[in-house]
Amino acid sequence: QVQLVESGGGLVQAGGSLRLSCAASGRIFSNYGMGWFRQAPGKEREFVAAIGWTGDKTYLDSVKGRFTISRDNAKNTVYLQMNSLKPEDTAVYYCAADGVPENVIVRHTPRGYVFWGQGTQVTVSS
């Protein structure tokens, strides 16, 4: 059983920064792609960023240049560095793990992510 535990959320003023972490356990972390999603009240879950097992990355257009996804395979952890935060970034952020090992596709939809964390709240005040 794979477990994902997010941390690092909080309250920050617009223009500030946060770094989210997602610690994984239960399988060989380095062989799988990882993603970050977010869900604001009353809205559908939205893709934010993903990193493949080879390190390839993809981002939601509105966060490009502000957010950076990275992974540390030695620590079984994926990160989301968020800079220049805006009030519209307010949401619960979830990390997710791809169900297919060594997948050449870096997924940018929830489909195919089979393990999810419990979420961490990010609130950006104006």
PyMOL commands that set and color helices and strands:
alter all, ss='L'
color gray80, all
select helices_A, chain A and resi 29-31+61-63+73-75+87-89
alter helices_A, ss='H'
color red, helices_A
select strands_A, chain A and resi 3-7+10-13+18-25+34-39+46-51+57-59+67-72+77-82+91-98+113-116+120-125
alter strands_A, ss='S'
color yellow, strands_A
deselect
rebuild
show_as cartoon
